[in-house]
Amino acid sequence: MEIAKDGTKVTAADASGLFYRLVSFIGLLDVAKSSKVTLKEITIYGKARFDYRGHPFDVACNVCSK
């Protein structure tokens, strides 16, 4: 992801990578404070540590199931 003065460029190897990059980009935005959003110029290189994404599930948690 490259954020520059003339625009933002988001690239990914596949559709799921693009989805997660866009979610990361949206996380940089803080629209609650004002209607104008300003981002600093930055280049972000990212890659998933594992080939899959999952959700942790604690089977021993008794409070979670109530």
mmCIF file of the N, C-alpha and C atoms, coordinates in Angstrom:
data_MODEL
# 
_entry.id   MODEL 
# 
loop_
_atom_site.group_PDB 
_atom_site.id 
_atom_site.type_symbol 
_atom_site.label_atom_id 
_atom_site.label_alt_id 
_atom_site.label_comp_id 
_atom_site.label_asym_id 
_atom_site.label_entity_id 
_atom_site.label_seq_id 
_atom_site.pdbx_PDB_ins_code 
_atom_site.Cartn_x 
_atom_site.Cartn_y 
_atom_site.Cartn_z 
_atom_site.occupancy 
_atom_site.B_iso_or_equiv 
_atom_site.pdbx_formal_charge 
_atom_site.auth_seq_id 
_atom_site.auth_comp_id 
_atom_site.auth_asym_id 
_atom_site.auth_atom_id 
_atom_site.pdbx_PDB_model_num 
ATOM 1   N N  . MET A 1 1  ? 0.856   -1.155  0.000  1.00 0.00 ? 1  MET A N  1 
ATOM 2   C CA . MET A 1 1  ? 0.000   0.000   0.000  1.00 0.00 ? 1  MET A CA 1 
ATOM 3   C C  . MET A 1 1  ? 0.906   1.222   0.000  1.00 0.00 ? 1  MET A C  1 
ATOM 4   N N  . GLU A 1 2  ? 0.613   2.142   -0.895 1.00 0.00 ? 2  GLU A N  1 
ATOM 5   C CA . GLU A 1 2  ? 1.398   3.364   -0.995 1.00 0.00 ? 2  GLU A CA 1 
ATOM 6   C C  . GLU A 1 2  ? 0.470   4.565   -0.920 1.00 0.00 ? 2  GLU A C  1 
ATOM 7   N N  . ILE A 1 3  ? 0.683   5.379   0.090  1.00 0.00 ? 3  ILE A N  1 
ATOM 8   C CA . ILE A 1 3  ? -0.102  6.593   0.259  1.00 0.00 ? 3  ILE A CA 1 
ATOM 9   C C  . ILE A 1 3  ? 0.805   7.764   -0.114 1.00 0.00 ? 3  ILE A C  1 
ATOM 10  N N  . ALA A 1 4  ? 0.427   8.483   -1.161 1.00 0.00 ? 4  ALA A N  1 
ATOM 11  C CA . ALA A 1 4  ? 1.221   9.602   -1.660 1.00 0.00 ? 4  ALA A CA 1 
ATOM 12  C C  . ALA A 1 4  ? 0.339   10.843  -1.792 1.00 0.00 ? 4  ALA A C  1 
ATOM 13  N N  . LYS A 1 5  ? 0.958   11.970  -2.093 1.00 0.00 ? 5  LYS A N  1 
ATOM 14  C CA . LYS A 1 5  ? 0.203   13.218  -2.243 1.00 0.00 ? 5  LYS A CA 1 
ATOM 15  C C  . LYS A 1 5  ? -0.796  13.146  -3.384 1.00 0.00 ? 5  LYS A C  1 
ATOM 16  N N  . ASP A 1 6  ? -0.429  12.442  -4.455 1.00 0.00 ? 6  ASP A N  1 
ATOM 17  C CA . ASP A 1 6  ? -1.297  12.399  -5.634 1.00 0.00 ? 6  ASP A CA 1 
ATOM 18  C C  . ASP A 1 6  ? -2.297  11.246  -5.615 1.00 0.00 ? 6  ASP A C  1 
ATOM 19  N N  . GLY A 1 7  ? -2.306  10.419  -4.569 1.00 0.00 ? 7  GLY A N  1 
ATOM 20  C CA . GLY A 1 7  ? -3.286  9.342   -4.482 1.00 0.00 ? 7  GLY A CA 1 
ATOM 21  C C  . GLY A 1 7  ? -2.768  8.163   -3.686 1.00 0.00 ? 7  GLY A C  1 
ATOM 22  N N  . THR A 1 8  ? -3.603  7.162   -3.567 1.00 0.00 ? 8  THR A N  1 
ATOM 23  C CA . THR A 1 8  ? -3.271  5.948   -2.821 1.00 0.00 ? 8  THR A CA 1 
ATOM 24  C C  . THR A 1 8  ? -3.319  4.760   -3.757 1.00 0.00 ? 8  THR A C  1 
ATOM 25  N N  . LYS A 1 9  ? -2.330  3.882   -3.652 1.00 0.00 ? 9  LYS A N  1 
ATOM 26  C CA . LYS A 1 9  ? -2.248  2.694   -4.494 1.00 0.00 ? 9  LYS A CA 1 
ATOM 27  C C  . LYS A 1 9  ? -2.247  1.467   -3.583 1.00 0.00 ? 9  LYS A C  1 
ATOM 28  N N  . VAL A 1 10 ? -3.216  0.594   -3.787 1.00 0.00 ? 10 VAL A N  1 
ATOM 29  C CA . VAL A 1 10 ? -3.330  -0.633  -2.996 1.00 0.00 ? 10 VAL A CA 1 
ATOM 30  C C  . VAL A 1 10 ? -3.213  -1.811  -3.953 1.00 0.00 ? 10 VAL A C  1 
ATOM 31  N N  . THR A 1 11 ? -2.248  -2.685  -3.720 1.00 0.00 ? 11 THR A N  1 
ATOM 32  C CA . THR A 1 11 ? -2.060  -3.860  -4.567 1.00 0.00 ? 11 THR A CA 1 
ATOM 33  C C  . THR A 1 11 ? -2.035  -5.114  -3.705 1.00 0.00 ? 11 THR A C  1 
ATOM 34  N N  . ALA A 1 12 ? -2.395  -6.228  -4.327 1.00 0.00 ? 12 ALA A N  1 
ATOM 35  C CA . ALA A 1 12 ? -2.399  -7.510  -3.616 1.00 0.00 ? 12 ALA A CA 1 
ATOM 36  C C  . ALA A 1 12 ? -2.266  -8.636  -4.633 1.00 0.00 ? 12 ALA A C  1 
ATOM 37  N N  . ALA A 1 13 ? -1.884  -9.814  -4.156 1.00 0.00 ? 13 ALA A N  1 
ATOM 38  C CA . ALA A 1 13 ? -1.686  -10.973 -5.028 1.00 0.00 ? 13 ALA A CA 1 
ATOM 39  C C  . ALA A 1 13 ? -2.998  -11.632 -5.429 1.00 0.00 ? 13 ALA A C  1 
ATOM 40  N N  . ASP A 1 14 ? -4.013  -11.519 -4.568 1.00 0.00 ? 14 ASP A N  1 
ATOM 41  C CA . ASP A 1 14 ? -5.306  -12.140 -4.884 1.00 0.00 ? 14 ASP A CA 1 
ATOM 42  C C  . ASP A 1 14 ? -6.427  -11.338 -4.223 1.00 0.00 ? 14 ASP A C  1 
ATOM 43  N N  . ALA A 1 15 ? -7.661  -11.809 -4.403 1.00 0.00 ? 15 ALA A N  1 
ATOM 44  C CA . ALA A 1 15 ? -8.834  -11.080 -3.920 1.00 0.00 ? 15 ALA A CA 1 
ATOM 45  C C  . ALA A 1 15 ? -8.861  -10.985 -2.393 1.00 0.00 ? 15 ALA A C  1 
ATOM 46  N N  . SER A 1 16 ? -8.504  -12.050 -1.703 1.00 0.00 ? 16 SER A N  1 
ATOM 47  C CA . SER A 1 16 ? -8.541  -11.989 -0.242 1.00 0.00 ? 16 SER A CA 1 
ATOM 48  C C  . SER A 1 16 ? -7.447  -11.057 0.285  1.00 0.00 ? 16 SER A C  1 
ATOM 49  N N  . GLY A 1 17 ? -6.296  -11.045 -0.363 1.00 0.00 ? 17 GLY A N  1 
ATOM 50  C CA . GLY A 1 17 ? -5.244  -10.115 0.029  1.00 0.00 ? 17 GLY A CA 1 
ATOM 51  C C  . GLY A 1 17 ? -5.671  -8.674  -0.157 1.00 0.00 ? 17 GLY A C  1 
ATOM 52  N N  . LEU A 1 18 ? -6.366  -8.409  -1.251 1.00 0.00 ? 18 LEU A N  1 
ATOM 53  C CA . LEU A 1 18 ? -6.872  -7.060  -1.508 1.00 0.00 ? 18 LEU A CA 1 
ATOM 54  C C  . LEU A 1 18 ? -7.895  -6.661  -0.447 1.00 0.00 ? 18 LEU A C  1 
ATOM 55  N N  . PHE A 1 19 ? -8.753  -7.592  -0.083 1.00 0.00 ? 19 PHE A N  1 
ATOM 56  C CA . PHE A 1 19 ? -9.747  -7.323  0.964  1.00 0.00 ? 19 PHE A CA 1 
ATOM 57  C C  . PHE A 1 19 ? -9.065  -6.913  2.262  1.00 0.00 ? 19 PHE A C  1 
ATOM 58  N N  . TYR A 1 20 ? -8.067  -7.674  2.689  1.00 0.00 ? 20 TYR A N  1 
ATOM 59  C CA . TYR A 1 20 ? -7.395  -7.369  3.950  1.00 0.00 ? 20 TYR A CA 1 
ATOM 60  C C  . TYR A 1 20 ? -6.578  -6.084  3.863  1.00 0.00 ? 20 TYR A C  1 
ATOM 61  N N  . ARG A 1 21 ? -6.023  -5.775  2.704  1.00 0.00 ? 21 ARG A N  1 
ATOM 62  C CA . ARG A 1 21 ? -5.323  -4.499  2.524  1.00 0.00 ? 21 ARG A CA 1 
ATOM 63  C C  . ARG A 1 21 ? -6.303  -3.330  2.632  1.00 0.00 ? 21 ARG A C  1 
ATOM 64  N N  . LEU A 1 22 ? -7.479  -3.474  2.025  1.00 0.00 ? 22 LEU A N  1 
ATOM 65  C CA . LEU A 1 22 ? -8.473  -2.405  2.110  1.00 0.00 ? 22 LEU A CA 1 
ATOM 66  C C  . LEU A 1 22 ? -8.976  -2.223  3.533  1.00 0.00 ? 22 LEU A C  1 
ATOM 67  N N  . VAL A 1 23 ? -9.140  -3.314  4.254  1.00 0.00 ? 23 VAL A N  1 
ATOM 68  C CA . VAL A 1 23 ? -9.542  -3.223  5.657  1.00 0.00 ? 23 VAL A CA 1 
ATOM 69  C C  . VAL A 1 23 ? -8.464  -2.498  6.460  1.00 0.00 ? 23 VAL A C  1 
ATOM 70  N N  . SER A 1 24 ? -7.204  -2.787  6.174  1.00 0.00 ? 24 SER A N  1 
ATOM 71  C CA . SER A 1 24 ? -6.102  -2.088  6.840  1.00 0.00 ? 24 SER A CA 1 
ATOM 72  C C  . SER A 1 24 ? -6.122  -0.600  6.514  1.00 0.00 ? 24 SER A C  1 
ATOM 73  N N  . PHE A 1 25 ? -6.406  -0.278  5.265  1.00 0.00 ? 25 PHE A N  1 
ATOM 74  C CA . PHE A 1 25 ? -6.482  1.128   4.853  1.00 0.00 ? 25 PHE A CA 1 
ATOM 75  C C  . PHE A 1 25 ? -7.613  1.846   5.578  1.00 0.00 ? 25 PHE A C  1 
ATOM 76  N N  . ILE A 1 26 ? -8.762  1.213   5.661  1.00 0.00 ? 26 ILE A N  1 
ATOM 77  C CA . ILE A 1 26 ? -9.898  1.813   6.352  1.00 0.00 ? 26 ILE A CA 1 
ATOM 78  C C  . ILE A 1 26 ? -9.565  2.030   7.829  1.00 0.00 ? 26 ILE A C  1 
ATOM 79  N N  . GLY A 1 27 ? -8.760  1.138   8.404  1.00 0.00 ? 27 GLY A N  1 
ATOM 80  C CA . GLY A 1 27 ? -8.345  1.297   9.791  1.00 0.00 ? 27 GLY A CA 1 
ATOM 81  C C  . GLY A 1 27 ? -7.477  2.525   10.024 1.00 0.00 ? 27 GLY A C  1 
ATOM 82  N N  . LEU A 1 28 ? -6.833  3.027   8.990  1.00 0.00 ? 28 LEU A N  1 
ATOM 83  C CA . LEU A 1 28 ? -6.019  4.238   9.116  1.00 0.00 ? 28 LEU A CA 1 
ATOM 84  C C  . LEU A 1 28 ? -6.868  5.504   9.150  1.00 0.00 ? 28 LEU A C  1 
ATOM 85  N N  . LEU A 1 29 ? -8.097  5.422   8.694  1.00 0.00 ? 29 LEU A N  1 
ATOM 86  C CA . LEU A 1 29 ? -8.960  6.588   8.603  1.00 0.00 ? 29 LEU A CA 1 
ATOM 87  C C  . LEU A 1 29 ? -9.617  6.883   9.943  1.00 0.00 ? 29 LEU A C  1 
ATOM 88  N N  . ASP A 1 30 ? -9.644  8.143   10.313 1.00 0.00 ? 30 ASP A N  1 
ATOM 89  C CA . ASP A 1 30 ? -10.308 8.573   11.539 1.00 0.00 ? 30 ASP A CA 1 
ATOM 90  C C  . ASP A 1 30 ? -11.331 9.634   11.169 1.00 0.00 ? 30 ASP A C  1 
ATOM 91  N N  . VAL A 1 31 ? -12.494 9.187   10.792 1.00 0.00 ? 31 VAL A N  1 
ATOM 92  C CA . VAL A 1 31 ? -13.522 10.113  10.316 1.00 0.00 ? 31 VAL A CA 1 
ATOM 93  C C  . VAL A 1 31 ? -14.422 10.603  11.436 1.00 0.00 ? 31 VAL A C  1 
ATOM 94  N N  . ALA A 1 32 ? -14.228 10.118  12.645 1.00 0.00 ? 32 ALA A N  1 
ATOM 95  C CA . ALA A 1 32 ? -15.080 10.537  13.751 1.00 0.00 ? 32 ALA A CA 1 
ATOM 96  C C  . ALA A 1 32 ? -14.798 11.972  14.170 1.00 0.00 ? 32 ALA A C  1 
ATOM 97  N N  . LYS A 1 33 ? -13.566 12.447  13.995 1.00 0.00 ? 33 LYS A N  1 
ATOM 98  C CA . LYS A 1 33 ? -13.199 13.782  14.462 1.00 0.00 ? 33 LYS A CA 1 
ATOM 99  C C  . LYS A 1 33 ? -13.642 14.888  13.513 1.00 0.00 ? 33 LYS A C  1 
ATOM 100 N N  . SER A 1 34 ? -13.598 14.648  12.229 1.00 0.00 ? 34 SER A N  1 
ATOM 101 C CA . SER A 1 34 ? -14.020 15.678  11.272 1.00 0.00 ? 34 SER A CA 1 
ATOM 102 C C  . SER A 1 34 ? -14.377 15.018  9.947  1.00 0.00 ? 34 SER A C  1 
ATOM 103 N N  . SER A 1 35 ? -14.893 15.821  9.044  1.00 0.00 ? 35 SER A N  1 
ATOM 104 C CA . SER A 1 35 ? -15.258 15.278  7.744  1.00 0.00 ? 35 SER A CA 1 
ATOM 105 C C  . SER A 1 35 ? -14.062 15.214  6.800  1.00 0.00 ? 35 SER A C  1 
ATOM 106 N N  . LYS A 1 36 ? -12.953 15.855  7.157  1.00 0.00 ? 36 LYS A N  1 
ATOM 107 C CA . LYS A 1 36 ? -11.758 15.851  6.323  1.00 0.00 ? 36 LYS A CA 1 
ATOM 108 C C  . LYS A 1 36 ? -10.739 14.871  6.906  1.00 0.00 ? 36 LYS A C  1 
ATOM 109 N N  . VAL A 1 37 ? -10.221 14.012  6.059  1.00 0.00 ? 37 VAL A N  1 
ATOM 110 C CA . VAL A 1 37 ? -9.245  13.009  6.483  1.00 0.00 ? 37 VAL A CA 1 
ATOM 111 C C  . VAL A 1 37 ? -7.919  13.298  5.788  1.00 0.00 ? 37 VAL A C  1 
ATOM 112 N N  . THR A 1 38 ? -6.847  13.388  6.552  1.00 0.00 ? 38 THR A N  1 
ATOM 113 C CA . THR A 1 38 ? -5.521  13.622  6.004  1.00 0.00 ? 38 THR A CA 1 
ATOM 114 C C  . THR A 1 38 ? -4.597  12.505  6.477  1.00 0.00 ? 38 THR A C  1 
ATOM 115 N N  . LEU A 1 39 ? -3.930  11.865  5.532  1.00 0.00 ? 39 LEU A N  1 
ATOM 116 C CA . LEU A 1 39 ? -2.973  10.813  5.856  1.00 0.00 ? 39 LEU A CA 1 
ATOM 117 C C  . LEU A 1 39 ? -1.584  11.248  5.435  1.00 0.00 ? 39 LEU A C  1 
ATOM 118 N N  . LYS A 1 40 ? -0.586  10.857  6.207  1.00 0.00 ? 40 LYS A N  1 
ATOM 119 C CA . LYS A 1 40 ? 0.798   11.153  5.837  1.00 0.00 ? 40 LYS A CA 1 
ATOM 120 C C  . LYS A 1 40 ? 1.240   10.197  4.740  1.00 0.00 ? 40 LYS A C  1 
ATOM 121 N N  . GLU A 1 41 ? 2.210   10.638  3.974  1.00 0.00 ? 41 GLU A N  1 
ATOM 122 C CA . GLU A 1 41 ? 2.752   9.782   2.918  1.00 0.00 ? 41 GLU A CA 1 
ATOM 123 C C  . GLU A 1 41 ? 3.503   8.619   3.556  1.00 0.00 ? 41 GLU A C  1 
ATOM 124 N N  . ILE A 1 42 ? 3.203   7.423   3.084  1.00 0.00 ? 42 ILE A N  1 
ATOM 125 C CA . ILE A 1 42 ? 3.820   6.225   3.654  1.00 0.00 ? 42 ILE A CA 1 
ATOM 126 C C  . ILE A 1 42 ? 3.707   5.072   2.663  1.00 0.00 ? 42 ILE A C  1 
ATOM 127 N N  . THR A 1 43 ? 4.630   4.153   2.733  1.00 0.00 ? 43 THR A N  1 
ATOM 128 C CA . THR A 1 43 ? 4.553   2.911   1.970  1.00 0.00 ? 43 THR A CA 1 
ATOM 129 C C  . THR A 1 43 ? 4.559   1.760   2.965  1.00 0.00 ? 43 THR A C  1 
ATOM 130 N N  . ILE A 1 44 ? 3.575   0.882   2.862  1.00 0.00 ? 44 ILE A N  1 
ATOM 131 C CA . ILE A 1 44 ? 3.429   -0.238  3.789  1.00 0.00 ? 44 ILE A CA 1 
ATOM 132 C C  . ILE A 1 44 ? 3.541   -1.536  3.002  1.00 0.00 ? 44 ILE A C  1 
ATOM 133 N N  . TYR A 1 45 ? 4.472   -2.376  3.408  1.00 0.00 ? 45 TYR A N  1 
ATOM 134 C CA . TYR A 1 45 ? 4.607   -3.709  2.831  1.00 0.00 ? 45 TYR A CA 1 
ATOM 135 C C  . TYR A 1 45 ? 4.085   -4.700  3.861  1.00 0.00 ? 45 TYR A C  1 
ATOM 136 N N  . GLY A 1 46 ? 3.205   -5.579  3.446  1.00 0.00 ? 46 GLY A N  1 
ATOM 137 C CA . GLY A 1 46 ? 2.646   -6.528  4.390  1.00 0.00 ? 46 GLY A CA 1 
ATOM 138 C C  . GLY A 1 46 ? 2.441   -7.888  3.768  1.00 0.00 ? 46 GLY A C  1 
ATOM 139 N N  . LYS A 1 47 ? 2.446   -8.879  4.609  1.00 0.00 ? 47 LYS A N  1 
ATOM 140 C CA . LYS A 1 47 ? 2.227   -10.241 4.166  1.00 0.00 ? 47 LYS A CA 1 
ATOM 141 C C  . LYS A 1 47 ? 1.708   -11.032 5.357  1.00 0.00 ? 47 LYS A C  1 
ATOM 142 N N  . ALA A 1 48 ? 0.763   -11.903 5.102  1.00 0.00 ? 48 ALA A N  1 
ATOM 143 C CA . ALA A 1 48 ? 0.246   -12.750 6.173  1.00 0.00 ? 48 ALA A CA 1 
ATOM 144 C C  . ALA A 1 48 ? 1.343   -13.704 6.639  1.00 0.00 ? 48 ALA A C  1 
ATOM 145 N N  . ARG A 1 49 ? 1.417   -13.916 7.924  1.00 0.00 ? 49 ARG A N  1 
ATOM 146 C CA . ARG A 1 49 ? 2.434   -14.826 8.457  1.00 0.00 ? 49 ARG A CA 1 
ATOM 147 C C  . ARG A 1 49 ? 2.134   -16.269 8.058  1.00 0.00 ? 49 ARG A C  1 
ATOM 148 N N  . PHE A 1 50 ? 0.856   -16.622 8.011  1.00 0.00 ? 50 PHE A N  1 
ATOM 149 C CA . PHE A 1 50 ? 0.450   -17.980 7.680  1.00 0.00 ? 50 PHE A CA 1 
ATOM 150 C C  . PHE A 1 50 ? -0.381  -17.962 6.401  1.00 0.00 ? 50 PHE A C  1 
ATOM 151 N N  . ASP A 1 51 ? -0.546  -19.105 5.772  1.00 0.00 ? 51 ASP A N  1 
ATOM 152 C CA . ASP A 1 51 ? -1.316  -19.207 4.532  1.00 0.00 ? 51 ASP A CA 1 
ATOM 153 C C  . ASP A 1 51 ? -2.820  -19.172 4.763  1.00 0.00 ? 51 ASP A C  1 
ATOM 154 N N  . TYR A 1 52 ? -3.247  -19.191 5.993  1.00 0.00 ? 52 TYR A N  1 
ATOM 155 C CA . TYR A 1 52 ? -4.678  -19.219 6.306  1.00 0.00 ? 52 TYR A CA 1 
ATOM 156 C C  . TYR A 1 52 ? -4.984  -18.158 7.352  1.00 0.00 ? 52 TYR A C  1 
ATOM 157 N N  . ARG A 1 53 ? -6.241  -17.802 7.442  1.00 0.00 ? 53 ARG A N  1 
ATOM 158 C CA . ARG A 1 53 ? -6.707  -16.911 8.505  1.00 0.00 ? 53 ARG A CA 1 
ATOM 159 C C  . ARG A 1 53 ? -7.782  -17.655 9.264  1.00 0.00 ? 53 ARG A C  1 
ATOM 160 N N  . GLY A 1 54 ? -7.740  -17.545 10.554 1.00 0.00 ? 54 GLY A N  1 
ATOM 161 C CA . GLY A 1 54 ? -8.713  -18.246 11.363 1.00 0.00 ? 54 GLY A CA 1 
ATOM 162 C C  . GLY A 1 54 ? -9.163  -17.397 12.533 1.00 0.00 ? 54 GLY A C  1 
ATOM 163 N N  . HIS A 1 55 ? -9.987  -17.970 13.352 1.00 0.00 ? 55 HIS A N  1 
ATOM 164 C CA . HIS A 1 55 ? -10.487 -17.294 14.535 1.00 0.00 ? 55 HIS A CA 1 
ATOM 165 C C  . HIS A 1 55 ? -10.178 -18.170 15.742 1.00 0.00 ? 55 HIS A C  1 
ATOM 166 N N  . PRO A 1 56 ? -9.558  -17.599 16.776 1.00 0.00 ? 56 PRO A N  1 
ATOM 167 C CA . PRO A 1 56 ? -9.264  -18.417 17.953 1.00 0.00 ? 56 PRO A CA 1 
ATOM 168 C C  . PRO A 1 56 ? -10.546 -18.817 18.674 1.00 0.00 ? 56 PRO A C  1 
ATOM 169 N N  . PHE A 1 57 ? -10.583 -20.033 19.110 1.00 0.00 ? 57 PHE A N  1 
ATOM 170 C CA . PHE A 1 57 ? -11.763 -20.546 19.798 1.00 0.00 ? 57 PHE A CA 1 
ATOM 171 C C  . PHE A 1 57 ? -11.296 -21.279 21.041 1.00 0.00 ? 57 PHE A C  1 
ATOM 172 N N  . ASP A 1 58 ? -11.681 -20.773 22.206 1.00 0.00 ? 58 ASP A N  1 
ATOM 173 C CA . ASP A 1 58 ? -11.257 -21.347 23.471 1.00 0.00 ? 58 ASP A CA 1 
ATOM 174 C C  . ASP A 1 58 ? -12.312 -22.354 23.930 1.00 0.00 ? 58 ASP A C  1 
ATOM 175 N N  . VAL A 1 59 ? -12.031 -23.628 23.762 1.00 0.00 ? 59 VAL A N  1 
ATOM 176 C CA . VAL A 1 59 ? -13.009 -24.661 24.114 1.00 0.00 ? 59 VAL A CA 1 
ATOM 177 C C  . VAL A 1 59 ? -13.104 -24.873 25.616 1.00 0.00 ? 59 VAL A C  1 
ATOM 178 N N  . ALA A 1 60 ? -12.135 -24.369 26.374 1.00 0.00 ? 60 ALA A N  1 
ATOM 179 C CA . ALA A 1 60 ? -12.145 -24.547 27.828 1.00 0.00 ? 60 ALA A CA 1 
ATOM 180 C C  . ALA A 1 60 ? -12.799 -23.367 28.552 1.00 0.00 ? 60 ALA A C  1 
ATOM 181 N N  . CYS A 1 61 ? -13.235 -22.367 27.846 1.00 0.00 ? 61 CYS A N  1 
ATOM 182 C CA . CYS A 1 61 ? -13.815 -21.179 28.471 1.00 0.00 ? 61 CYS A CA 1 
ATOM 183 C C  . CYS A 1 61 ? -15.285 -21.427 28.804 1.00 0.00 ? 61 CYS A C  1 
ATOM 184 N N  . ASN A 1 62 ? -15.599 -21.478 30.077 1.00 0.00 ? 62 ASN A N  1 
ATOM 185 C CA . ASN A 1 62 ? -16.987 -21.706 30.508 1.00 0.00 ? 62 ASN A CA 1 
ATOM 186 C C  . ASN A 1 62 ? -17.812 -20.427 30.476 1.00 0.00 ? 62 ASN A C  1 
ATOM 187 N N  . VAL A 1 63 ? -17.178 -19.282 30.639 1.00 0.00 ? 63 VAL A N  1 
ATOM 188 C CA . VAL A 1 63 ? -17.890 -18.008 30.634 1.00 0.00 ? 63 VAL A CA 1 
ATOM 189 C C  . VAL A 1 63 ? -18.345 -17.640 29.223 1.00 0.00 ? 63 VAL A C  1 
ATOM 190 N N  . CYS A 1 64 ? -17.570 -18.033 28.218 1.00 0.00 ? 64 CYS A N  1 
ATOM 191 C CA . CYS A 1 64 ? -17.863 -17.661 26.839 1.00 0.00 ? 64 CYS A CA 1 
ATOM 192 C C  . CYS A 1 64 ? -19.156 -18.282 26.318 1.00 0.00 ? 64 CYS A C  1 
ATOM 193 N N  . SER A 1 65 ? -19.523 -19.422 26.820 1.00 0.00 ? 65 SER A N  1 
ATOM 194 C CA . SER A 1 65 ? -20.690 -20.118 26.285 1.00 0.00 ? 65 SER A CA 1 
ATOM 195 C C  . SER A 1 65 ? -21.989 -19.688 26.939 1.00 0.00 ? 65 SER A C  1 
ATOM 196 N N  . LYS A 1 66 ? -21.937 -18.816 27.918 1.00 0.00 ? 66 LYS A N  1 
ATOM 197 C CA . LYS A 1 66 ? -23.174 -18.396 28.621 1.00 0.00 ? 66 LYS A CA 1 
ATOM 198 C C  . LYS A 1 66 ? -23.777 -17.183 28.017 1.00 0.00 ? 66 LYS A C  1 
# 
